[in-house]
Amino acid sequence: MLAAGALTAVELMEKDPSMFTDLQEKCRAAQEEFSRLPGLKLHGDPMSVVKHLRLERSGGDREADKKALNQVVLKVSRIKNSEVCALSWQSCPFFQSRERGVALVVASYLEDAEVHLPPPSIRLTVSNLLECEEIRFNFITVPVYEISKMTLST
């Protein structure tokens, strides 16, 4: 089964080598847009599909920091179409972070086993399902921006 998946991946890459250039452009756009979020600092290489949003100011309590980040993720994942349109001040087709090509999740670590435990973060992944226009025209970043501002300012 694993070999079949690898073979399919190779076939897709051979069929459309421009997918890598497209993905790099989307990663750069996500880096630019997500670096503007209030209360959060973006970590990760601009070309990487995996990025981390960490609290700009940690409270020093790892569990409290994870809880604050989890609040942002939960609110973003539950946001409804009408709320997004109200937040983004423009009409938009719909918003479901994963369906739009962005997955947000609080990063998990083996806390007792990690030698260098990274600070808590929201792991953000970018895929080719996401269009650069969706990032730049704020269908995704505006809701995350507004929710992080409301959640992390208290």
C-alpha positions, 0 to 999 in steps of 0.5 A, a space after each residue: 500500500 505504501 509503495 502504491 502511494 509512493 508510485 502515485 506521488 512520483 507519477 503526479 510529479 512527473 505529470 505536472 512538475 510545475 506543482 513545485 513552483 506553484 507550491 513555493 509561491 503559495 508558501 511565500 504568500 502564506 509566510 507574508 500574510 500569516 506573519 501579520 497576525 496579532 499576538 502571534 509570531 510566525 516561525 519557519 522558512 518562507 519556502 516550507 509548507 510547514 510553519 509554526 505560529 507561536 505566542 508573541 509573548 509567552 506567559 511562561 506557563 506551557 499549559 496556559 500557552 497551549 490552551 490559548 493557542 488551542 482556543 484560536 484553532 478551535 474558533 477558526 475551525 468552527 467559524 461559519 460562512 456568514 461570520 467569515 464574510 462579516 469579518 473579511 468585509 467582502 463576499 466569499 464562497 465559504 471557509 473551512 480551513 482544511 477544505 481551503 487548503 490550510 490545516 491549523 492544529 496545535 503542534 504535539 510533542 512527546 514532552 517527556 521524551 524531547 531533548 529540546 522541547 520547542 515552545 507551543 505552537 499552531 502548526 500551519 500547513 500549506 497545500 496546492 489546494 490553496 490559491 494564492 488569491 485566497 491567501 492574499 485576499 484574506 479569505 483565510 488570514 482575516 478570520 485568523 487575524 480577528 480571532 487571534 486578536 480577540 482571543 489573545 488580547 484578553 
